[in-house]
């Protein structure tokens, strides 16, 4: 009896596998899988490009802001005092960023 039941289940599976709807869905899934992988790879590249562009924009914005502050404080662009001012502002920013990172790591 158990053998007959197994043969019936195998026969049902074979009939289902031969149906047009089953074949259509199987083809659709085999086509969609590589497309999804391609989409993931392409989106990863575009996200990396966007991240790099955002970092570049931030660096340019910070440099312009630092130059503006130093100029406002009476240090003309191109002079040695202006370069020292920009360097000092960069050091102040990096130490502030490091403090924030340390506080985040400490769970503050």
C-alpha positions in Angstrom: 0.0 0.0 0.0 2.8 2.4 0.9 4.5 1.7 -2.5 1.3 2.5 -4.3 0.9 5.8 -2.4 4.5 6.8 -3.3 3.9 6.0 -7.0 0.8 8.1 -7.0 2.6 11.1 -5.4 5.5 10.7 -8.0 2.9 10.6 -10.8 1.2 13.7 -9.5 4.5 15.5 -9.3 5.4 14.4 -12.9 2.0 15.7 -14.2 2.4 19.0 -12.3 6.0 19.4 -13.7 4.6 18.9 -17.2 1.9 21.5 -16.9 2.4 24.7 -18.9 1.8 27.0 -15.9 4.5 25.2 -14.0 7.0 25.5 -16.8 6.1 29.2 -17.3 6.7 29.9 -13.6 9.9 28.0 -13.6 11.3 29.9 -16.6 10.2 33.1 -15.0 12.1 32.3 -11.8 15.2 31.2 -13.6 15.1 34.5 -15.6 14.4 36.7 -12.6 17.2 35.3 -10.4 20.2 36.5 -12.5 18.4 39.8 -13.1 18.1 40.3 -9.4 21.7 39.5 -8.8 22.7 41.9 -11.5 20.5 44.6 -10.0 22.1 44.1 -6.6 25.6 44.4 -8.1 24.7 47.5 -10.0 23.1 49.2 -7.0 26.1 48.4 -4.9 28.3 50.3 -7.4 26.0 53.2 -7.6 25.8 53.5 -3.8 29.6 53.4 -3.5 29.8 56.2 -6.2 27.2 58.2 -4.4 29.1 57.8 -1.0 32.3 58.9 -2.6 30.7 61.9 -4.2 29.1 62.9 -0.8 32.5 62.6 0.9 34.1 64.8 -1.8 31.3 67.4 -1.5 31.7 67.5 2.3 35.4 67.9 2.0 35.0 70.8 -0.4 32.3 72.4 1.7 34.5 72.2 4.8 37.5 73.6 3.0 35.5 76.6 1.7 34.0 77.2 5.1 37.4 77.1 6.8 38.8 79.6 4.2 35.8 81.8 4.7 36.3 81.9 8.5 40.0 82.7 8.2 39.4 85.4 5.7 36.7 86.9 7.9 39.2 86.9 10.8 41.5 89.2 8.8 43.8 86.6 7.3 44.1 87.1 3.5 43.9 84.1 1.2 47.4 82.9 0.2 49.2 84.3 3.2 51.1 82.2 5.8 48.7 83.2 8.5 45.7 82.0 6.4 47.3 78.6 5.8 48.0 78.2 9.5 44.4 79.2 10.3 43.0 76.7 7.9 45.3 74.0 9.3 44.3 74.9 12.8 40.6 74.7 11.9 41.2 71.3 10.4 42.8 70.1 13.6 39.9 71.4 15.6 37.4 69.7 13.4 39.3 66.4 13.5 39.7 66.4 17.2 36.0 67.2 17.6 35.0 64.4 15.2 37.3 62.0 17.2 35.6 63.0 20.4 32.2 62.2 18.9 33.4 58.8 17.6 34.9 57.9 21.1 31.6 58.9 22.7 29.6 56.7 20.2 31.9 53.8 20.9 31.4 54.2 24.7 27.7 54.1 24.1 27.1 57.6 25.4 
